[in-house]
Amino acid sequence: MHMQFRSGVALLCVAATLAGAQLSAQQTSGSTAGTLVRSDQLSCLLTHAERYLDTAGAVIVVPLEFCPNPNPSAADLAQHAQNALIPEAADEAANQADGPDTETMISLSQARLECLFDLYSSGQLDTTLSQAVVDLDTLC
């Protein structure tokens, strides 16, 4: 069990590094888009925010495709990392998606997730979540 946890943490770190590199590449390419996420994935995250906050450190890394599971298995994370490294898989996923490219993994501070959860709980995000894609950089 301990080894599985360590390998899961290591894979999550690799996946977070890949997500950071992807964000860096977007920033250097002149893209003005913020952190775009699908509204259904953000809704899932906020519906289950307490699960993520219970497992959180100062920074919460969220592989969005695994929501509502805040602790995906090492095998799931390995598959996610492998898909991120294979350009063909990324191209295929992008071609199937409608709208702009969205993040598959995000990192949030605990305070920011709490802020988003408060907005969600009070109904202040209802209009925002009715859109297909949400720019997280415009919130909290």
VOVEXTOR-554895 format. One record per residue (C-alpha): x, z negated, y; residue in three letters. Coordinates in pm, 1 decimal. Layout:
% VOVEXTOR-554895
{x = X z = Z y = Y residu = ALA}
...
% end
This chain:
% VOVEXTOR-554895
{x = 0.0 z = 0.0 y = 0.0 residu = MET}
{x = 279.3 z = -93.2 y = 241.7 residu = HIS}
{x = 463.5 z = 233.1 y = 171.7 residu = MET}
{x = 144.1 z = 435.2 y = 224.2 residu = GLN}
{x = 91.4 z = 263.6 y = 559.9 residu = PHE}
{x = 451.7 z = 335.7 y = 664.9 residu = ARG}
{x = 427.2 z = 700.3 y = 562.8 residu = SER}
{x = 93.3 z = 730.2 y = 742.3 residu = GLY}
{x = 244.1 z = 584.2 y = 1058.6 residu = VAL}
{x = 540.5 z = 819.8 y = 1031.3 residu = ALA}
{x = 312.7 z = 1121.5 y = 989.8 residu = LEU}
{x = 98.6 z = 1007.6 y = 1280.4 residu = LEU}
{x = 415.2 z = 988.5 y = 1492.8 residu = CYS}
{x = 510.5 z = 1341.8 y = 1386.9 residu = VAL}
{x = 162.9 z = 1468.0 y = 1467.9 residu = ALA}
{x = 168.2 z = 1290.8 y = 1806.4 residu = ALA}
{x = 506.4 z = 1447.8 y = 1880.6 residu = THR}
{x = 366.2 z = 1790.4 y = 1794.2 residu = LEU}
{x = 67.7 z = 1728.6 y = 2018.8 residu = ALA}
{x = 301.7 z = 1626.2 y = 2300.0 residu = GLY}
{x = 511.4 z = 1938.7 y = 2251.5 residu = ALA}
{x = 196.3 z = 2149.2 y = 2259.1 residu = GLN}
{x = 90.3 z = 1980.4 y = 2584.7 residu = LEU}
{x = 438.4 z = 2032.6 y = 2728.6 residu = SER}
{x = 423.5 z = 2402.0 y = 2642.9 residu = ALA}
{x = 84.1 z = 2431.2 y = 2811.0 residu = GLN}
{x = 215.8 z = 2262.8 y = 3123.8 residu = GLN}
{x = 518.9 z = 2490.7 y = 3148.3 residu = THR}
{x = 309.0 z = 2801.9 y = 3091.1 residu = SER}
{x = 133.5 z = 2739.6 y = 3422.6 residu = GLY}
{x = -196.7 z = 2632.4 y = 3271.0 residu = SER}
{x = -406.9 z = 2426.1 y = 3509.7 residu = THR}
{x = -644.7 z = 2298.2 y = 3243.5 residu = ALA}
{x = -641.1 z = 1926.9 y = 3176.9 residu = GLY}
{x = -683.4 z = 1751.0 y = 2845.2 residu = THR}
{x = -974.4 z = 1947.2 y = 2701.4 residu = LEU}
{x = -1165.3 z = 1804.6 y = 2406.5 residu = VAL}
{x = -1482.9 z = 1913.5 y = 2234.3 residu = ARG}
{x = -1774.2 z = 1701.0 y = 2349.1 residu = SER}
{x = -1888.8 z = 1633.0 y = 1990.6 residu = ASP}
{x = -1545.2 z = 1490.9 y = 1909.4 residu = GLN}
{x = -1540.6 z = 1280.2 y = 2226.2 residu = LEU}
{x = -1890.5 z = 1154.1 y = 2143.3 residu = SER}
{x = -1770.9 z = 1054.7 y = 1797.3 residu = CYS}
{x = -1470.2 z = 873.7 y = 1941.6 residu = LEU}
{x = -1682.3 z = 684.4 y = 2193.7 residu = LEU}
{x = -1957.9 z = 605.2 y = 1943.3 residu = THR}
{x = -1691.2 z = 445.4 y = 1723.4 residu = HIS}
{x = -1461.3 z = 319.4 y = 2002.2 residu = ALA}
{x = -1464.7 z = -36.8 y = 1870.0 residu = GLU}
{x = -1306.7 z = 82.6 y = 1541.5 residu = ARG}
{x = -1024.6 z = 244.0 y = 1737.8 residu = TYR}
{x = -982.2 z = -53.6 y = 1970.2 residu = LEU}
{x = -961.9 z = -292.1 y = 1672.8 residu = ASP}
{x = -665.5 z = -101.5 y = 1530.5 residu = THR}
{x = -501.1 z = -34.3 y = 1863.4 residu = ALA}
{x = -173.5 z = -116.6 y = 2021.7 residu = GLY}
{x = -100.4 z = -34.3 y = 2384.0 residu = ALA}
{x = -146.5 z = 337.3 y = 2310.4 residu = VAL}
{x = -411.5 z = 474.3 y = 2078.5 residu = ILE}
{x = -332.3 z = 804.7 y = 1907.7 residu = VAL}
{x = -651.7 z = 974.3 y = 1793.8 residu = VAL}
{x = -648.3 z = 1271.8 y = 1559.9 residu = PRO}
{x = -995.3 z = 1391.6 y = 1663.2 residu = LEU}
{x = -1077.7 z = 1581.2 y = 1344.5 residu = GLU}
{x = -1073.8 z = 1254.5 y = 1145.8 residu = PHE}
{x = -1328.9 z = 1071.5 y = 1360.0 residu = CYS}
{x = -1479.5 z = 822.8 y = 1286.7 residu = PRO}
{x = -1183.9 z = 714.9 y = 1072.1 residu = ASN}
{x = -918.6 z = 548.4 y = 1291.5 residu = PRO}
{x = -679.4 z = 531.1 y = 994.1 residu = ASN}
{x = -665.5 z = 869.4 y = 819.9 residu = PRO}
{x = -473.0 z = 883.9 y = 494.2 residu = SER}
{x = -112.9 z = 998.8 y = 477.5 residu = ALA}
{x = -227.7 z = 1311.2 y = 292.5 residu = ALA}
{x = -479.3 z = 1396.4 y = 567.1 residu = ASP}
{x = -215.6 z = 1348.4 y = 836.9 residu = LEU}
{x = 33.7 z = 1559.7 y = 644.1 residu = ALA}
{x = -219.6 z = 1841.5 y = 620.8 residu = GLN}
{x = -292.2 z = 1810.0 y = 993.9 residu = HIS}
{x = 80.2 z = 1825.1 y = 1076.4 residu = ALA}
{x = 130.5 z = 2121.9 y = 842.7 residu = GLN}
{x = -155.9 z = 2310.9 y = 1007.8 residu = ASN}
{x = -4.3 z = 2240.0 y = 1349.7 residu = ALA}
{x = 328.1 z = 2387.4 y = 1237.1 residu = LEU}
{x = 183.1 z = 2707.6 y = 1091.2 residu = ILE}
{x = 98.5 z = 2949.2 y = 1375.3 residu = PRO}
{x = -138.1 z = 3153.0 y = 1157.4 residu = GLU}
{x = -357.3 z = 2848.9 y = 1090.7 residu = ALA}
{x = -368.6 z = 2766.4 y = 1461.1 residu = ALA}
{x = -454.2 z = 3128.2 y = 1548.4 residu = ASP}
{x = -731.8 z = 3137.9 y = 1289.4 residu = GLU}
{x = -881.1 z = 2812.3 y = 1417.8 residu = ALA}
{x = -861.7 z = 2938.9 y = 1777.7 residu = ALA}
{x = -1036.4 z = 3262.8 y = 1683.0 residu = ASN}
{x = -1319.6 z = 3071.0 y = 1516.4 residu = GLN}
{x = -1372.7 z = 2839.0 y = 1812.1 residu = ALA}
{x = -1591.3 z = 2926.8 y = 2107.2 residu = ASP}
{x = -1455.8 z = 2855.9 y = 2452.1 residu = GLY}
{x = -1118.7 z = 2730.3 y = 2568.0 residu = PRO}
{x = -851.2 z = 2579.5 y = 2346.2 residu = ASP}
{x = -911.5 z = 2210.2 y = 2291.9 residu = THR}
{x = -687.0 z = 1927.2 y = 2178.7 residu = GLU}
{x = -690.5 z = 1817.5 y = 1816.1 residu = THR}
{x = -504.3 z = 1495.5 y = 1891.4 residu = MET}
{x = -506.0 z = 1278.6 y = 2201.4 residu = ILE}
{x = -341.6 z = 956.4 y = 2307.8 residu = SER}
{x = -515.5 z = 704.9 y = 2530.1 residu = LEU}
{x = -421.4 z = 366.6 y = 2663.7 residu = SER}
{x = -642.1 z = 86.2 y = 2543.3 residu = GLN}
{x = -765.3 z = 37.4 y = 2901.6 residu = ALA}
{x = -859.3 z = 404.8 y = 2932.7 residu = ARG}
{x = -1052.0 z = 404.2 y = 2605.4 residu = LEU}
{x = -1235.2 z = 90.9 y = 2721.4 residu = GLU}
{x = -1317.3 z = 263.9 y = 3051.3 residu = CYS}
{x = -1449.5 z = 572.7 y = 2870.7 residu = LEU}
{x = -1650.4 z = 351.1 y = 2635.5 residu = PHE}
{x = -1804.3 z = 166.5 y = 2932.7 residu = ASP}
{x = -1905.6 z = 496.2 y = 3095.9 residu = LEU}
{x = -2048.9 z = 617.8 y = 2765.4 residu = TYR}
{x = -2239.0 z = 294.4 y = 2697.4 residu = SER}
{x = -2395.7 z = 296.8 y = 3043.0 residu = SER}
{x = -2513.1 z = 657.9 y = 3006.2 residu = GLY}
{x = -2285.7 z = 787.4 y = 3282.1 residu = GLN}
{x = -2135.3 z = 1049.7 y = 3049.3 residu = LEU}
{x = -2465.7 z = 1197.2 y = 2928.4 residu = ASP}
{x = -2440.4 z = 1504.4 y = 3153.0 residu = THR}
{x = -2069.2 z = 1545.8 y = 3082.7 residu = THR}
{x = -2121.7 z = 1529.8 y = 2706.4 residu = LEU}
{x = -2395.6 z = 1794.1 y = 2723.4 residu = SER}
{x = -2119.2 z = 2047.7 y = 2793.4 residu = GLN}
{x = -1931.0 z = 2205.6 y = 2502.2 residu = ALA}
{x = -1588.7 z = 2095.1 y = 2632.4 residu = VAL}
{x = -1486.9 z = 1794.4 y = 2841.2 residu = VAL}
{x = -1175.7 z = 1758.3 y = 3056.0 residu = ASP}
{x = -1058.7 z = 1401.1 y = 2988.1 residu = LEU}
{x = -832.4 z = 1412.4 y = 3293.8 residu = ASP}
{x = -1142.1 z = 1403.2 y = 3516.9 residu = THR}
{x = -1262.7 z = 1074.6 y = 3364.0 residu = LEU}
{x = -1127.9 z = 721.8 y = 3412.6 residu = CYS}
% end
